[in-house]
Amino acid sequence: MKLVVGITGASGAPYARATLAALVAARKTRPIELAVVLSSTAQEVWSTELEGDLEEHVRSLDIPVFRGRDYRAPFASGSAKWDSMVIVPCSMSTVARIAHGTSDSLLTRAADVILKERRRLVLVPRETPLSVIHLENLLTVARAGAVVLPAMPSFYARPRGVDDVLHSVVGRILDQLGLDDPRTARWGTPAKEVP
Ligand SMILES: Cc1cc2nc3c(=O)[nH]c(=O)nc-3n(C[C@H](O)[C@H](O)[C@H](O)COP(=O)(O)O)c2cc1C
């Protein structure tokens, strides 16, 4: 499986960090080739919400990082056959640009490629409230085949802290990617203790 993770300048850097951690854990049990592509504002929001440098963090996980308009990245072409892309968190600006096929950065080009190849694109917006423009753009991308998975945590599993709240979204992201996160609380199933 070849999976690219896009990170934009929407609030929700902790979702990006938790998703990367879950994917790195999933990579231990099955072969997953991971790559990360950053928008030009991703770092700014990361340093506002978390400690440290985003690019260094990704490299410390042994994942290659791309940015800007580096259209020579492998997933910039459909012929490279990348299976899936998740954009977490996904800003409304990026949703708008994907909805209109601008491909004005590597990140939006990668999403455009996934859609044209009819592969799996999962968008995790965080904005609230949503304007009619946001809703129309989200509908456009959903009609084009993207899964819109808002960062809306659930509470029925009684989260014990921020990590559990984050994982109630991250688990749903991995579900959409065809992967399993052992921490995912499933309705009707007793919670598993994950160290
Ligand atoms: C701290 C911070 C939080 C932000 N949160 C959001 C957000 O939750 N949703 C959103 O759509 N934009 C948010 N923005 C605005 C985006 O960063 C801005 O629209 C930017 O142009 C997005 O570009 P990108 O999609 O290329 O990353 C935030 C900006 C900052 C600095």
The ligand as an SDF file (V2000), in Angstrom:
LIG
                    3D

 31 33  0  0  0  0  0  0  0  0999 V2000
   -3.2880   29.0780   14.1000 C   0  0  0  0  0  0  0  0  0  0  0  0
   -4.0910   28.9880   12.8240 C   0  0  0  0  0  0  0  0  0  0  0  0
   -5.2040   28.1890   12.7910 C   0  0  0  0  0  0  0  0  0  0  0  0
   -5.9570   28.0640   11.6170 C   0  0  0  0  0  0  0  0  0  0  0  0
   -7.0330   27.2340   11.6130 N   0  0  0  0  0  0  0  0  0  0  0  0
   -7.7180   27.0410   10.4760 C   0  0  0  0  0  0  0  0  0  0  0  0
   -8.7730   26.0710   10.4330 C   0  0  0  0  0  0  0  0  0  0  0  0
   -9.0890   25.3980   11.4140 O   0  0  0  0  0  0  0  0  0  0  0  0
   -9.4030   25.8700    9.2580 N   0  0  0  0  0  0  0  0  0  0  0  0
   -9.0610   26.5600    8.1370 C   0  0  0  0  0  0  0  0  0  0  0  0
   -9.6710   26.3090    7.0850 O   0  0  0  0  0  0  0  0  0  0  0  0
   -8.0650   27.4790    8.1380 N   0  0  0  0  0  0  0  0  0  0  0  0
   -7.3820   27.7330    9.2760 C   0  0  0  0  0  0  0  0  0  0  0  0
   -6.3570   28.6560    9.3040 N   0  0  0  0  0  0  0  0  0  0  0  0
   -6.1200   29.4710    8.1150 C   0  0  0  0  0  0  0  0  0  0  0  0
   -5.2560   28.7520    7.0780 C   0  0  0  0  0  0  0  0  0  0  0  0
   -3.9650   28.5050    7.5970 O   0  0  0  0  0  0  0  0  0  0  0  0
   -5.1670   29.6160    5.8080 C   0  0  0  0  0  0  0  0  0  0  0  0
   -6.4360   29.7080    5.1810 O   0  0  0  0  0  0  0  0  0  0  0  0
   -4.1460   29.1030    4.8270 C   0  0  0  0  0  0  0  0  0  0  0  0
   -4.2040   29.8980    3.6330 O   0  0  0  0  0  0  0  0  0  0  0  0
   -4.3960   27.6640    4.4600 C   0  0  0  0  0  0  0  0  0  0  0  0
   -3.4890   27.3160    3.4300 O   0  0  0  0  0  0  0  0  0  0  0  0
   -3.1680   25.7730    3.1220 P   0  0  0  0  0  0  0  0  0  0  0  0
   -4.4700   25.1210    2.8710 O   0  0  0  0  0  0  0  0  0  0  0  0
   -2.3210   25.8490    1.8710 O   0  0  0  0  0  0  0  0  0  0  0  0
   -2.4460   25.2340    4.2840 O   0  0  0  0  0  0  0  0  0  0  0  0
   -5.5910   28.8010   10.4610 C   0  0  0  0  0  0  0  0  0  0  0  0
   -4.4500   29.6050   10.5140 C   0  0  0  0  0  0  0  0  0  0  0  0
   -3.7090   29.7080   11.6710 C   0  0  0  0  0  0  0  0  0  0  0  0
   -2.4750   30.5750   11.6930 C   0  0  0  0  0  0  0  0  0  0  0  0
  1  2  1  0
  2  3  1  0
  2 30  2  0
  3  4  2  0
  4  5  1  0
  4 28  1  0
  5  6  2  0
  6  7  1  0
  6 13  1  0
  7  8  2  0
  7  9  1  0
  9 10  1  0
 10 11  2  0
 10 12  1  0
 12 13  2  0
 13 14  1  0
 14 15  1  0
 14 28  1  0
 15 16  1  0
 16 17  1  0
 16 18  1  0
 18 19  1  0
 18 20  1  0
 20 21  1  0
 20 22  1  0
 22 23  1  0
 23 24  1  0
 24 25  2  0
 24 26  1  0
 24 27  1  0
 28 29  2  0
 29 30  1  0
 30 31  1  0
M  END
$$$$
